[in-house]
Amino acid sequence: MDGSVASNAEKPGSLACVGLGMMLGAHLGPRARAHIEQADVVFAAVSDPVVELWIQQMHRDVRSLQPHYAEGKPRHQTYREMVDAMLAEVRAGRTVCGAFYGHPGVFAKVPHDAIAQARSEGFHAHMEPGVSAEDCLYADLGIDPGRVGCAHFEASQFMFYRRRIDPSAYLVLWQVGIAGDRSYRRFATGPEYRRLLVERLREDYPLDHPVTVYEAATLPITQPRMDTVPLCDLPDTALYMHSTLVVPPCAPLQRDEAMLARIEAIERAEAAAVAAD
């Protein structure tokens, strides 16, 4: 492939948004790599320049989306500009790949918006999954979400709306470092916002309940962050945009005796039908 620009008559544009995974070089799947290598142009949404240099080893035309971010600039405007940048190349008839940190569909608005826009204009658009922070969290913290259940919320959304919490399951709050931000302009909020978060959580959890701040490892030479503190100490704990709060259960599962009785009745009826045959 020579990377030359083709006209729409020769080759209609297309878009693939792929996941790079969390750890540099270790989580990239073969299908995602193929999309990167075979694209006409690659847009990279990664905050680490080392990761961008790694992508440049796979393709000669890699364009960073990070310059669209700016302090005080609304993130919604940033996201629109990113989508516009990729769609402009798709409309020009090019095979475009958007390479995104982690999983392109998890806490990533741009890939979803770009794919929806491309499809609405009649272009082929595809999302290729990647290893997300959630996948790493389960592995690093030894959590099986199928054992007692696991509820996930974005931290600010959790604060803005009344959500039903089950303290017998794990609770995972994402982007806890900007919890309470309504401006969509900040990259961090302060302890006073976290105190409000703690106030909300204490409705269902004791203040001395242990909670874990988690950050996935992004380099093979680094370790994941897994700092456990009492809930009451959360406001004074260092938190960042990529920090995740994991709240383990504080109550046992409650049996639904009425439902179990109805299931037992069905089982008895099935057994009786088999016996009659």
Protein Blocks (a to p, Z undefined) as FASTA:
>chain_A
ZZiacdfkloccddddddebjbehklmcfklmmmmmmpmbdcdddfbfklmmmmmmmpcb
dcdfklmpcghiafklmmmmmmmmmmmmmmnopacddddehjfkgopfklmmmmmmmmmn
opacdddddddfklmmmmmnopafklnopadddfklmmmpccdddfkbccddehkllgoi
anlpafbdcfklmmmmmmmmmmmpcfklccddddddfbfkbccddddddfklmmmpccdf
klccddddfbdcdddfklmmmmmmmmmmmmmmmmmZZ
